[in-house]
């Protein structure tokens, strides 16, 4: 009997299976949630679907590079792939190779880490700072860190998928897919943690399941031998910019030479008053100098917004008879831009704002925060605001 006849009889007896003909020489059978091959290899169908969807998210011209970084498929297998066809066909071929290698959820999660490492700006990241009770320094052991992290998290919730990947900048990427006591982990809504060993900072991109965030933080401080953790008021899509701010690295991009005075940008008319020309030149140089003092001459960290929440008292002039008593005045002000700090830096030179800008705007990278609360200052000057 032919292979096709043998498998057809098997399907006829099984009753609940579906036959998919990939080519004249290979059959794939889906029985429940397992893909069965005549060669004997099996792979959970949810894993196959997750890998397929992950490949579909990747731009076609980057799929080969992404699979190479993943490292699960051999070079010989990668050479069999046709990367010039439509992505849906590429994804099916990748799944077929993964089935031949009997891929499991660990390999699928590793591919997701590679994808999110390259496209990290698609996620929103928050900065967390950990603290120790003393100043003692311990030698960091990555193996011990992983064991403690898994043990702590799984003691609270059994149905979790935990995957680690180390990168060259001492960054440990942790992916956690959350389940419930009665459901398997949802691989499509994981949380991500990027922890730099020997530093008190962690960068977390949480899933929509906010209730699991305390478990994640608790596992992190136990594994890293800290005693407390708090969220800093600093968030952005740009993970590298957040690192530049908290590690004080952005100032290293500043130029070391003294910038030349602004010249030749505006050609003055021949009959212009020399006093006005000199005044304009002096004003431009003043603005340029103040801008350099505040922002430096290098590129700014990339933040998309800054938010200011006012929690002050509304005070009216008694003569205007607006309010007889002081009332709470609450207001939320949000500045948004694809590159907020660069936009702020350009305001004064463009003549759209006076120089220097308000410290409430220029202090963002120095105070490592883009969320502020402005309250009444208690003391001798009750009508003034508290700087963040």
C-alpha positions as CSV (number, residue, x, y, z in Angstrom):
1,X,0.0,0.0,0.0
2,X,1.3,3.5,-0.8
3,X,2.1,6.0,2.0
4,X,-0.9,8.0,1.0
5,X,-3.2,5.0,1.3
6,X,-1.7,4.1,4.7
7,X,-2.3,7.6,6.1
8,X,-5.7,7.8,4.5
9,X,-6.8,4.6,6.4
10,X,-5.3,6.1,9.5
11,X,-7.4,9.3,9.1
12,X,-10.5,7.3,8.3
13,X,-10.2,5.4,11.6
14,X,-9.3,8.5,13.6
15,X,-12.3,10.3,12.3
16,X,-11.5,13.7,13.9
17,X,-8.3,14.5,12.0
18,X,-7.8,16.8,9.1
19,X,-5.6,16.0,6.1
20,X,-3.5,18.7,4.5
21,X,-1.6,17.9,1.3
22,X,1.6,19.9,1.2
23,X,3.1,18.2,-1.8
24,X,2.9,14.8,-3.5
25,X,5.5,13.3,-1.2
26,X,4.6,14.6,2.2
27,X,1.5,14.7,4.3
28,X,0.8,16.7,7.4
29,X,-2.0,15.6,9.8
30,X,-3.4,17.7,12.6
31,X,-4.7,15.6,15.4
32,X,-6.1,17.7,18.1
33,X,-3.2,20.1,18.9
34,X,-0.3,18.1,17.6
35,X,1.2,18.1,14.1
36,X,2.2,14.6,13.1
37,X,4.6,13.7,10.3
38,X,5.1,10.4,8.7
39,X,8.7,10.7,9.7
40,X,7.7,10.6,13.3
41,X,8.4,14.3,14.3
42,X,5.8,16.1,16.3
43,X,5.2,19.7,17.3
44,X,2.5,21.4,19.3
45,X,0.2,23.2,16.8
46,X,0.0,26.3,19.1
47,X,3.8,26.5,18.8
48,X,3.7,26.2,15.0
49,X,1.0,28.9,14.8
50,X,3.0,31.2,17.1
51,X,6.1,30.8,15.0
52,X,4.1,31.4,11.8
53,X,2.6,34.7,13.2
54,X,6.0,35.9,14.4
55,X,7.5,35.4,10.9
56,X,4.6,37.2,9.4
57,X,5.4,40.3,11.6
58,X,8.9,40.6,10.2
59,X,9.5,42.7,7.0
60,X,10.3,40.2,4.2
61,X,13.8,41.6,3.5
62,X,14.7,41.0,7.2
63,X,13.4,37.5,7.7
64,X,16.6,35.8,6.8
65,X,18.6,38.0,9.1
66,X,16.1,37.4,11.9
67,X,16.3,33.6,11.5
68,X,20.1,33.7,11.5
69,X,20.1,35.6,14.8
70,X,17.6,33.1,16.2
71,X,20.0,30.2,15.4
72,X,17.5,27.4,15.6
73,X,17.6,26.5,11.9
74,X,20.8,25.3,10.4
75,X,22.5,27.1,7.5
76,X,21.6,24.2,5.2
77,X,17.9,24.5,6.2
78,X,18.0,28.3,5.6
79,X,19.4,27.8,2.1
80,X,16.3,25.8,1.2
81,X,14.0,28.8,1.9
82,X,12.9,31.0,-0.9
83,X,12.9,34.5,0.6
84,X,11.5,36.1,-2.6
85,X,8.0,34.7,-2.3
86,X,5.1,36.1,-0.4
87,X,5.5,36.1,3.4
88,X,2.7,33.7,4.0
89,X,4.5,31.0,2.0
90,X,7.8,31.8,3.7
91,X,6.1,31.4,7.1
92,X,4.7,28.0,6.1
93,X,8.1,26.8,5.0
94,X,9.7,28.1,8.2
95,X,7.1,26.2,10.2
96,X,7.8,23.0,8.2
97,X,11.5,23.2,9.0
98,X,10.8,23.9,12.7
99,X,8.5,20.8,12.7
100,X,11.4,18.8,11.3
101,X,13.5,20.0,14.2
102,X,10.7,19.3,16.8
103,X,10.6,22.9,18.0
104,X,8.9,23.6,21.3
105,X,7.7,26.7,23.1
106,X,11.2,27.6,24.3
107,X,12.5,28.0,20.8
108,X,9.4,29.9,19.8
109,X,9.8,32.2,22.7
110,X,13.5,32.7,21.8
111,X,12.4,33.8,18.3
112,X,10.0,36.3,19.9
113,X,12.9,37.7,22.0
114,X,15.0,38.2,18.9
115,X,12.1,40.0,17.2
116,X,11.5,42.3,20.2
117,X,15.2,43.0,20.7
118,X,15.4,44.3,17.1
119,X,12.0,46.1,17.1
120,X,12.2,47.2,20.8
121,X,10.7,50.6,19.9
122,X,7.4,49.0,19.2
123,X,6.9,48.5,23.0
124,X,6.4,51.1,25.7
125,X,9.1,50.8,28.4
126,X,9.1,51.9,32.0
127,X,12.2,52.3,34.2
128,X,12.3,50.7,37.6
129,X,15.0,51.3,40.3
130,X,15.9,48.8,42.9
131,X,17.6,49.4,46.3
132,X,19.6,47.5,48.8
133,X,19.6,48.0,52.6
134,X,23.3,48.4,52.6
135,X,26.1,49.2,50.2
136,X,27.4,45.6,49.9
137,X,28.4,44.4,46.4
138,X,27.9,40.8,45.4
139,X,29.4,38.9,42.5
140,X,26.7,38.4,39.9
141,X,26.0,34.8,38.8
142,X,23.7,34.6,35.8
143,X,22.9,30.9,36.5
144,X,21.9,31.7,40.1
145,X,19.9,34.7,38.9
146,X,17.9,32.6,36.5
147,X,17.2,29.9,39.1
148,X,16.0,32.4,41.7
149,X,13.8,34.2,39.2
150,X,12.1,31.1,38.0
151,X,11.7,29.6,41.5
152,X,10.1,32.8,42.8
153,X,7.7,33.3,39.9
154,X,6.6,29.7,39.7
155,X,6.0,29.5,43.4
156,X,3.3,32.1,42.9
157,X,2.0,31.0,39.5
158,X,2.6,27.6,37.9
159,X,1.4,28.3,34.3
160,X,4.1,30.7,33.1
161,X,6.7,30.5,30.3
162,X,10.0,32.1,31.3
163,X,12.7,32.6,28.7
164,X,16.1,34.3,29.1
165,X,18.5,35.6,26.5
166,X,21.8,37.4,27.2
167,X,23.2,40.2,25.0
168,X,26.7,41.6,24.7
169,X,26.0,44.8,26.7
170,X,25.4,42.8,29.9
171,X,21.7,43.0,29.3
172,X,19.6,40.1,30.3
173,X,16.3,39.9,28.4
174,X,13.6,38.1,30.2
175,X,10.3,37.1,28.5
176,X,7.4,36.0,30.7
177,X,4.2,34.7,29.2
178,X,1.4,34.5,31.7
179,X,-1.3,31.9,32.3
180,X,-3.8,31.3,35.0
181,X,-4.2,28.3,37.4
182,X,-6.6,26.9,34.7
183,X,-5.2,28.2,31.4
184,X,-1.9,27.8,29.6
185,X,0.3,30.9,29.2
186,X,-0.8,33.4,26.5
187,X,2.2,33.7,24.3
188,X,0.8,36.7,22.5
189,X,0.7,39.1,25.5
190,X,4.1,38.6,27.3
191,X,5.9,40.9,29.7
192,X,9.5,41.9,29.0
193,X,12.2,42.8,31.4
194,X,15.6,44.1,30.4
195,X,18.0,43.9,33.4
196,X,21.6,45.1,33.3
197,X,23.6,43.1,35.9
198,X,25.5,45.1,38.5
199,X,23.1,48.0,38.1
200,X,20.0,48.8,40.1
201,X,17.9,49.5,37.0
202,X,15.4,47.4,35.1
203,X,13.4,48.3,32.1
204,X,10.0,46.7,32.0
205,X,7.4,46.5,29.2
206,X,4.4,44.9,30.9
207,X,1.6,43.0,29.3
208,X,-1.9,44.2,29.5
209,X,-2.3,42.0,32.6
210,X,-1.3,44.6,35.1
211,X,-2.2,42.3,38.0
212,X,1.0,40.2,37.3
213,X,3.4,43.2,37.5
214,X,3.9,42.8,41.3
215,X,4.8,39.2,40.8
216,X,7.3,40.2,38.2
217,X,8.9,42.9,40.4
218,X,9.1,40.5,43.4
219,X,10.9,37.9,41.3
220,X,13.3,40.5,40.0
221,X,14.4,41.8,43.3
222,X,14.8,38.3,44.8
223,X,16.9,37.1,41.9
224,X,19.1,40.2,41.8
225,X,19.5,40.3,45.7
226,X,17.8,43.7,46.2
227,X,15.3,44.6,48.8
228,X,13.0,47.1,47.3
229,X,11.9,48.3,43.8
230,X,10.0,51.4,42.7
231,X,8.8,52.7,39.3
232,X,10.6,55.8,38.2
233,X,8.4,58.4,36.4
234,X,10.2,57.8,33.1
235,X,8.7,56.0,30.1
236,X,9.4,55.9,26.4
237,X,9.3,53.7,23.4
238,X,13.0,54.2,22.9
239,X,14.7,51.7,25.3
240,X,18.2,52.9,24.4
241,X,17.3,56.5,25.2
242,X,16.0,55.4,28.6
243,X,19.3,53.7,29.2
244,X,21.2,56.8,28.1
245,X,19.3,58.9,30.6
246,X,19.6,56.6,33.7
247,X,23.2,55.6,33.0
248,X,24.1,59.2,32.2
249,X,25.4,58.2,28.8
250,X,23.8,60.8,26.6
251,X,26.3,63.5,27.7
252,X,29.1,61.4,26.1
253,X,27.7,62.3,22.7
254,X,28.4,66.0,23.2
255,X,31.0,67.5,21.1
256,X,34.3,68.4,22.7
257,X,35.2,71.4,20.6
258,X,33.8,74.9,21.1
259,X,31.1,75.5,18.6
260,X,31.7,78.5,16.3
261,X,29.5,81.5,16.5
262,X,26.5,81.6,14.3
263,X,27.5,83.3,11.1
264,X,26.1,83.7,7.6
265,X,22.7,82.3,8.3
266,X,20.9,85.5,7.5
267,X,22.2,88.0,4.9
268,X,21.6,91.5,6.2
269,X,20.6,94.2,3.7
270,X,23.4,96.5,2.7
271,X,21.6,99.6,4.1
272,X,20.7,97.9,7.4
273,X,21.4,99.8,10.6
274,X,24.7,98.4,12.0
275,X,23.4,98.7,15.6
276,X,20.4,96.5,14.8
277,X,22.6,94.0,13.0
278,X,24.9,93.8,15.9
279,X,22.0,93.5,18.4
280,X,20.5,90.6,16.3
281,X,23.9,88.9,16.2
282,X,24.4,89.2,19.9
283,X,21.0,87.9,20.6
284,X,21.5,84.9,18.4
285,X,24.8,84.1,20.1
286,X,23.2,84.5,23.5
287,X,20.4,82.0,22.6
288,X,23.0,79.6,21.1
289,X,25.1,79.8,24.3
290,X,22.2,79.2,26.6
291,X,21.0,76.3,24.5
292,X,24.4,74.7,24.6
293,X,24.5,75.1,28.4
294,X,21.1,73.4,28.9
295,X,21.1,70.8,26.1
296,X,24.7,70.4,25.0
297,X,25.6,70.1,21.4
298,X,25.0,66.4,20.9
299,X,21.9,64.5,20.1
300,X,19.2,64.3,22.8
301,X,17.7,61.1,24.2
302,X,14.5,60.3,22.4
303,X,11.3,60.8,24.5
304,X,7.9,61.1,22.9
305,X,6.1,63.1,25.7
306,X,6.3,64.9,29.0
307,X,3.3,65.1,31.3
308,X,2.7,67.6,34.1
309,X,-0.1,67.2,36.6
310,X,-1.0,70.4,38.5
311,X,-2.3,69.9,42.0
312,X,-2.5,73.5,43.2
313,X,-5.0,75.9,44.6
314,X,-7.0,78.3,42.5
315,X,-6.5,81.8,43.9
316,X,-8.6,84.6,42.6
317,X,-8.3,88.3,43.1
318,X,-10.7,89.4,45.9
319,X,-11.7,92.4,43.9
320,X,-12.8,90.2,40.9
321,X,-15.2,88.3,43.2
322,X,-14.7,85.0,41.4
323,X,-14.3,82.8,44.4
324,X,-14.8,83.5,48.0
325,X,-12.5,80.7,49.1
326,X,-9.5,78.8,47.7
327,X,-10.5,75.8,45.6
328,X,-8.3,72.9,44.3
329,X,-7.2,73.5,40.8
330,X,-6.3,70.3,38.9
331,X,-5.0,70.2,35.4
332,X,-3.1,67.9,33.2
333,X,-0.7,69.3,30.6
334,X,1.0,67.0,28.1
335,X,3.7,67.8,25.6
336,X,4.0,65.3,22.7
337,X,6.4,65.1,19.8
338,X,8.2,62.3,17.9
339,X,11.4,63.6,19.5
340,X,10.4,65.9,22.4
341,X,13.8,67.0,23.6
342,X,15.1,67.9,20.2
343,X,11.9,69.9,19.6
344,X,12.4,71.8,22.9
345,X,16.0,72.4,22.0
346,X,14.9,74.1,18.7
347,X,12.3,76.4,20.1
348,X,14.5,79.3,21.2
349,X,16.7,79.4,18.1
350,X,13.5,79.4,16.0
351,X,12.2,82.4,17.9
352,X,9.2,80.4,19.2
353,X,10.2,80.7,22.9
354,X,12.4,82.8,25.1
355,X,15.8,81.5,26.2
356,X,16.4,79.9,28.5
357,X,13.4,77.6,28.6
358,X,11.6,76.9,31.8
359,X,13.4,74.4,34.1
360,X,10.2,72.4,34.1
361,X,11.1,71.5,30.5
362,X,14.8,71.4,30.5
363,X,15.2,69.2,33.7
364,X,13.7,66.1,32.0
365,X,16.9,64.2,31.3
366,X,18.8,65.4,34.4
367,X,16.0,64.4,36.8
368,X,15.4,61.2,34.7
369,X,11.6,61.6,34.5
370,X,9.0,62.8,32.1
371,X,6.0,62.5,34.6
372,X,5.7,65.5,37.0
373,X,3.4,66.6,39.8
374,X,3.4,70.3,40.5
375,X,2.1,71.0,44.0
376,X,1.9,74.0,46.3
377,X,5.2,74.8,48.0
378,X,4.7,74.7,51.7
379,X,6.5,77.4,53.7
380,X,7.0,81.1,53.4
381,X,5.9,81.3,49.8
382,X,2.6,79.5,49.6
383,X,1.8,80.8,46.1
384,X,4.9,79.4,44.4
385,X,5.1,76.0,42.8
386,X,7.4,73.1,43.6
387,X,9.9,72.3,40.9
388,X,10.0,68.7,40.1
